[in-house]
Amino acid sequence: MQILDKLRSVESRFLEIESRLGDPELAGQPGEFRRLSQEHASLQDLVAEFRSFKKLQSDIVSNKELVGGRDADLSDLAKEELKSLEPALEESRKKLQILLLPKDPNDDKNILFEIRAGAGGDEAGLFVGELFRLYQRYCERQGWRVEVMSASSTGIGGFKEIIALVTGNQVFSRLKWEGGVHRVQRVPATEAQGRIHTSTVTVAVLPEAEEVDVSINPQDLRIDVFRSGGAGGQGVNTTDSAVRITHLPSGLVVVCQDERSQLKNKDKAMRILRSRLLEQEQEKAAKEHSAQRKSMVGTGDRSERIRTYNFPQGRLTDHRIGLTLYQLPEVMEGKIDEILDGLQAYYQMEALKEQGLSHG
């Protein structure tokens, strides 16, 4: 059986690593010790579940042998136990299938959230701010930290774009499916006739790049400093604190002007640039992923969407998984676990199909 063969191989490797970690000579090889410790930790959950699976299998065999035996009481007890053991075995099998899926190397990373106004003018800009607050509230509940890296306001309470860094445990793993076009349907405050307008906002979720992930030659950068514009108080506008970094080979441009300190703005701009370059490199290495992401984010046109927020009906629909919730006020307060759980389950099943593990 394909899955069992894989699991036996993993358990064998796990035992081999345990044996090597107990070798006193390894103490003199800190790099190798760290690498083996990380591999051991990455296999631990899978091996524990496999051992639980084998125990359930053994218990089922033992109980089946007792059913129909001479001892009627034992036979009845075995039948009762089988009622819970067999579903537990099936549940364990599903967990193993998911644990066997290749790990996304970005799952442990922090993320850069980029939210931009698409179609719909001022109304789209207002929804950028509301969508950012939705994610901000969700992140607060998770104990994650949200830091605004760059924001461009529209002057009426909305934003052309907001870029934020979210740091915490398994952030990318949880939020990576939020990238795409989010469509909002509602009556704008400025609409005298009470007509429903449709606007769009685009969301991109980028794993944060560390310096070791992306090599940037300083000679490839053009760094301009200028006086910050817009809101921010007199202190911001009297010094050349704003920073524009252009990466000449790729043409990528990042501007940061939210901080009073030129150094802080430069640091933020470099973090954004590194993450965008990392994304470019990963897309080159996986063209299919690139095509998928581009089709998700698209142009921001009203017809392209992953999710619709319909305010008159209090309805949210995620079009990828066909999930509809009539809990829009709660969703806008950051209560999106049901949506994220549904997306995670859907993409896990898709991955299982690709790996040929969805049956057996």
C-alpha positions as CSV (number, residue, x, y, z in Angstrom):
1,M,0.0,0.0,0.0
2,Q,1.5,3.3,-1.2
3,I,0.8,5.4,1.9
4,L,1.9,2.7,4.4
5,D,5.2,2.3,2.5
6,K,5.8,6.0,2.8
7,L,5.0,6.0,6.5
8,R,7.3,3.1,7.2
9,S,10.1,4.9,5.4
10,V,9.4,8.1,7.4
11,E,9.4,6.2,10.7
12,S,12.6,4.4,9.8
13,R,14.3,7.8,9.0
14,F,12.9,9.1,12.3
15,L,14.5,6.3,14.3
16,E,17.8,6.7,12.4
17,I,17.9,10.4,13.3
18,E,17.1,9.7,17.0
19,S,20.0,7.3,17.1
20,R,22.4,9.8,15.5
21,L,21.2,12.6,17.9
22,G,22.2,10.3,20.8
23,D,25.8,10.0,19.4
24,P,28.2,11.9,21.7
25,E,30.4,12.7,18.7
26,L,27.7,14.9,17.2
27,A,28.2,17.4,20.0
28,G,31.3,18.6,18.1
29,Q,29.3,19.3,15.0
30,P,26.8,22.0,15.9
31,G,25.6,22.6,12.3
32,E,24.8,18.9,11.7
33,F,23.2,18.6,15.2
34,R,20.9,21.6,14.4
35,R,20.0,20.2,10.9
36,L,19.1,16.8,12.4
37,S,17.2,18.3,15.3
38,Q,15.1,20.3,12.8
39,E,14.4,17.3,10.7
40,H,13.5,15.3,13.8
41,A,11.0,18.0,14.9
42,S,9.5,18.1,11.4
43,L,8.8,14.4,11.4
44,Q,7.6,14.1,15.0
45,D,3.8,14.8,14.4
46,L,3.7,12.4,11.4
47,V,5.4,9.6,13.3
48,A,3.2,10.0,16.4
49,E,0.1,9.8,14.2
50,F,1.4,6.8,12.4
51,R,2.0,5.0,15.7
52,S,-1.5,5.9,16.8
53,F,-2.8,4.5,13.5
54,K,-0.9,1.2,14.0
55,K,-2.2,0.9,17.6
56,L,-5.8,1.4,16.3
57,Q,-5.3,-1.2,13.6
58,S,-4.0,-3.7,16.2
59,D,-6.9,-2.9,18.6
60,I,-9.4,-3.5,15.8
61,V,-7.8,-6.9,14.9
62,S,-7.9,-8.0,18.6
63,N,-11.5,-6.9,19.0
64,K,-12.6,-8.7,15.9
65,E,-11.1,-11.9,17.1
66,L,-13.2,-11.6,20.3
67,V,-16.5,-11.0,18.4
68,G,-18.5,-14.3,18.2
69,G,-16.2,-16.0,20.7
70,R,-17.3,-18.2,23.6
71,D,-17.4,-15.4,26.1
72,A,-20.6,-13.5,25.2
73,D,-19.8,-10.5,27.5
74,L,-16.4,-10.1,25.9
75,S,-17.9,-10.4,22.5
76,D,-20.5,-7.6,23.2
77,L,-17.7,-5.4,24.7
78,A,-15.6,-5.9,21.6
79,K,-18.5,-5.0,19.3
80,E,-19.0,-1.8,21.3
81,E,-15.4,-0.8,21.1
82,L,-15.3,-1.5,17.4
83,K,-18.0,1.2,16.9
84,S,-15.5,3.8,18.1
85,L,-12.3,2.3,16.9
86,E,-13.2,2.0,13.2
87,P,-14.2,5.7,12.8
88,A,-11.1,6.7,14.8
89,L,-8.9,4.7,12.4
90,E,-10.5,6.4,9.4
91,E,-9.9,9.8,11.0
92,S,-6.3,8.9,11.7
93,R,-5.9,7.8,8.1
94,K,-7.1,11.3,6.9
95,K,-4.7,13.1,9.3
96,L,-1.9,11.0,7.9
97,Q,-2.7,11.9,4.4
98,I,-2.6,15.6,5.2
99,L,0.6,15.2,7.2
100,L,2.2,13.4,4.3
101,L,1.7,16.4,2.0
102,P,4.8,18.3,1.0
103,K,5.4,21.2,3.4
104,D,5.1,24.7,2.0
105,P,8.6,26.2,2.8
106,N,6.9,29.6,3.4
107,D,4.4,28.4,6.0
108,D,6.4,29.5,9.0
109,K,7.2,32.9,7.5
110,N,5.7,36.3,8.5
111,I,3.9,38.1,5.7
112,L,3.6,41.4,3.9
113,F,-0.1,42.2,3.3
114,E,-0.6,44.5,0.3
115,I,-4.2,45.8,0.0
116,R,-5.0,48.1,-2.9
117,A,-8.1,49.8,-4.3
118,G,-9.3,48.3,-7.6
119,A,-12.4,49.4,-9.5
120,G,-14.9,51.7,-7.8
121,G,-13.1,54.9,-7.1
122,D,-13.5,56.4,-3.6
123,E,-15.7,53.5,-2.5
124,A,-13.0,51.0,-3.3
125,G,-10.5,53.2,-1.2
126,L,-12.9,53.1,1.7
127,F,-13.1,49.4,1.6
128,V,-9.3,49.0,1.6
129,G,-9.4,50.6,5.0
130,E,-12.2,48.4,6.2
131,L,-10.6,45.2,4.9
132,F,-7.3,46.1,6.6
133,R,-9.2,46.6,9.9
134,L,-10.8,43.2,9.4
135,Y,-7.4,41.5,9.1
136,Q,-6.0,43.7,11.9
137,R,-8.7,42.5,14.3
138,Y,-8.2,38.8,13.3
139,C,-4.4,39.1,13.8
140,E,-4.9,40.6,17.2
141,R,-7.0,37.6,18.2
142,Q,-4.2,35.3,17.1
143,G,-1.7,37.3,19.1
144,W,0.1,38.4,15.9
145,R,1.7,41.8,15.6
146,V,0.7,44.1,12.7
147,E,3.0,46.9,11.6
148,V,2.0,49.3,8.8
149,M,5.0,49.6,6.4
150,S,3.4,52.0,3.9
151,A,0.0,53.6,3.4
152,S,-1.3,56.0,0.8
153,S,-4.6,57.7,1.8
154,T,-7.3,59.1,-0.4
155,G,-8.1,62.0,1.9
156,I,-11.7,61.0,2.6
157,G,-10.9,58.2,5.1
158,G,-9.9,55.7,2.5
159,F,-6.7,54.4,1.1
160,K,-5.2,53.8,-2.3
161,E,-3.1,51.1,-0.7
162,I,-1.9,49.8,2.6
163,I,1.2,47.5,3.1
164,A,1.6,45.9,6.5
165,L,3.9,43.4,8.0
166,V,2.3,40.7,10.1
167,T,4.6,38.7,12.5
168,G,3.7,35.7,14.5
169,N,3.4,31.9,14.5
170,Q,2.4,30.2,11.2
171,V,1.1,33.5,9.7
172,F,1.6,32.7,6.0
173,S,0.2,29.2,6.6
174,R,-3.0,30.7,7.8
175,L,-3.5,33.7,5.5
176,K,-1.9,32.6,2.2
177,W,-5.2,32.0,0.5
178,E,-6.5,35.5,1.1
179,G,-4.7,36.8,-2.0
180,G,-7.0,37.8,-4.9
181,V,-9.8,40.2,-5.8
182,H,-12.4,41.0,-3.0
183,R,-15.6,42.5,-4.3
184,V,-17.9,44.7,-2.2
185,Q,-21.5,45.5,-3.0
186,R,-23.3,48.2,-1.0
187,V,-24.9,51.6,-1.1
188,P,-22.2,54.3,-0.7
189,A,-22.7,57.1,1.8
190,T,-22.6,59.6,-1.1
191,E,-25.3,57.8,-3.1
192,A,-28.4,59.9,-3.0
193,Q,-30.6,57.4,-5.0
194,G,-29.9,54.4,-2.7
195,R,-28.3,52.4,-5.6
196,I,-26.0,49.5,-4.9
197,H,-22.5,50.0,-6.2
198,T,-19.9,47.3,-6.9
199,S,-16.3,48.0,-6.1
200,T,-13.1,45.8,-5.9
201,V,-10.0,45.6,-3.7
202,T,-7.0,43.5,-4.5
203,V,-5.0,41.6,-1.8
204,A,-1.6,40.1,-2.2
205,V,0.0,38.0,0.5
206,L,3.8,37.8,0.3
207,P,6.0,35.7,2.6
208,E,8.5,38.1,4.3
209,A,12.0,37.6,2.9
210,E,15.0,37.5,5.2
211,E,18.4,38.8,4.0
212,V,19.6,35.3,3.5
213,D,16.6,34.5,1.2
214,V,17.4,37.2,-1.4
215,S,20.8,38.5,-2.4
216,I,20.7,42.2,-3.4
217,N,23.7,44.0,-4.9
218,P,23.8,47.6,-3.5
219,Q,25.0,48.7,-6.9
220,D,21.6,47.5,-8.3
221,L,19.8,50.1,-6.2
222,R,18.9,53.7,-6.8
223,I,17.9,55.4,-3.5
224,D,16.2,58.8,-3.6
225,V,15.2,60.8,-0.6
226,F,12.6,63.5,-0.6
227,R,10.3,65.5,1.6
228,S,7.3,63.6,2.8
229,G,4.0,64.8,1.5
230,G,0.4,64.5,2.9
231,A,-0.6,64.1,6.5
232,G,1.9,63.6,9.2
233,G,2.5,66.9,11.0
234,Q,5.1,69.6,10.5
235,G,8.0,67.4,11.7
236,V,7.5,65.0,8.9
237,N,7.4,67.6,6.2
238,T,10.4,69.7,7.1
239,T,13.1,67.0,6.5
240,D,13.9,64.7,3.6
241,S,12.7,61.6,5.4
242,A,10.8,59.9,2.6
243,V,12.7,57.2,0.7
244,R,12.2,55.8,-2.8
245,I,14.2,52.6,-3.7
246,T,14.4,51.5,-7.3
247,H,15.8,48.0,-8.0
248,L,17.3,48.6,-11.4
249,P,17.4,45.0,-12.8
250,S,13.8,44.3,-12.0
251,G,12.3,47.8,-12.2
252,L,10.6,47.3,-8.8
253,V,10.0,50.6,-7.0
254,V,9.2,50.9,-3.3
255,V,8.3,54.2,-1.5
256,C,8.1,54.6,2.3
257,Q,7.4,58.0,4.0
258,D,5.3,57.1,7.1
259,E,8.2,57.5,9.6
260,R,9.9,60.7,10.6
261,S,13.3,58.9,10.4
262,Q,14.8,58.5,6.9
263,L,16.7,55.4,8.3
264,K,13.4,53.7,9.4
265,N,11.7,54.5,6.1
266,K,14.8,53.0,4.2
267,D,14.6,49.9,6.4
268,K,10.9,49.4,5.7
269,A,11.4,49.9,2.0
270,M,14.2,47.3,1.9
271,R,12.0,44.8,3.7
272,I,9.2,45.3,1.2
273,L,11.7,45.1,-1.7
274,R,13.2,41.9,-0.5
275,S,9.8,40.2,-0.2
276,R,8.8,41.3,-3.6
277,L,12.1,40.0,-5.1
278,L,11.7,36.7,-3.2
279,E,8.2,36.4,-4.7
280,Q,9.6,37.0,-8.2
281,E,12.3,34.3,-7.7
282,Q,9.7,31.8,-6.4
283,E,7.4,32.5,-9.3
284,K,10.2,31.9,-11.8
285,A,10.9,28.6,-10.1
286,A,7.3,27.6,-10.2
287,K,5.6,29.0,-13.3
288,E,2.3,27.2,-12.5
289,H,2.1,29.0,-9.2
290,S,2.9,32.3,-10.9
291,A,0.1,31.8,-13.4
292,Q,-2.3,30.9,-10.6
293,R,-1.4,34.0,-8.6
294,K,-1.7,36.3,-11.6
295,S,-5.2,34.9,-12.4
296,M,-6.3,35.3,-8.8
297,V,-5.2,38.9,-8.4
298,G,-5.9,39.8,-12.0
299,T,-6.5,43.5,-12.8
300,G,-9.0,44.4,-10.1
301,D,-11.9,44.3,-12.6
302,R,-15.3,43.8,-11.0
303,S,-15.8,40.5,-12.8
304,E,-12.7,38.9,-11.2
305,R,-13.2,37.9,-7.6
306,I,-12.5,35.3,-5.0
307,R,-14.9,36.7,-2.5
308,T,-18.0,39.0,-2.4
309,Y,-19.1,41.1,0.6
310,N,-22.8,42.0,0.0
311,F,-23.8,44.5,2.7
312,P,-27.5,44.9,1.9
313,Q,-28.0,41.2,2.4
314,G,-25.4,40.8,5.2
315,R,-23.8,38.1,3.1
316,L,-20.3,36.9,2.4
317,T,-19.5,34.4,-0.4
318,D,-16.2,32.8,-1.1
319,H,-16.5,31.7,-4.7
320,R,-13.6,29.2,-4.7
321,I,-15.2,26.9,-2.2
322,G,-18.9,27.9,-2.6
323,L,-19.1,29.0,1.0
324,T,-21.8,31.5,1.9
325,L,-22.3,33.1,5.3
326,Y,-25.0,35.5,6.4
327,Q,-22.7,36.9,9.2
328,L,-21.1,39.9,7.4
329,P,-21.1,42.2,10.5
330,E,-19.2,39.5,12.5
331,V,-16.8,38.9,9.5
332,M,-16.0,42.6,9.3
333,E,-15.0,42.4,13.0
334,G,-12.3,39.8,12.0
335,K,-14.2,36.6,12.7
336,I,-13.0,34.7,9.7
337,D,-11.9,31.3,11.1
338,E,-14.8,29.5,9.4
339,I,-13.7,30.8,6.0
340,L,-10.0,30.1,6.6
341,D,-10.8,26.6,7.8
342,G,-12.9,25.9,4.7
343,L,-10.1,27.2,2.4
344,Q,-7.5,25.1,4.2
345,A,-9.6,21.9,3.9
346,Y,-10.3,22.6,0.2
347,Y,-6.7,23.2,-0.8
348,Q,-5.5,20.2,1.3
349,M,-8.0,18.0,-0.7
350,E,-6.8,19.5,-4.0
351,A,-3.2,18.7,-2.9
352,L,-4.1,15.2,-1.9
353,K,-5.6,14.6,-5.4
354,E,-2.4,15.8,-7.0
355,Q,-0.4,13.5,-4.9
356,G,-2.7,10.6,-5.6
357,L,-3.4,10.3,-1.8
358,S,-7.1,11.1,-1.8
359,H,-8.1,7.5,-1.7
360,G,-6.8,4.3,0.0
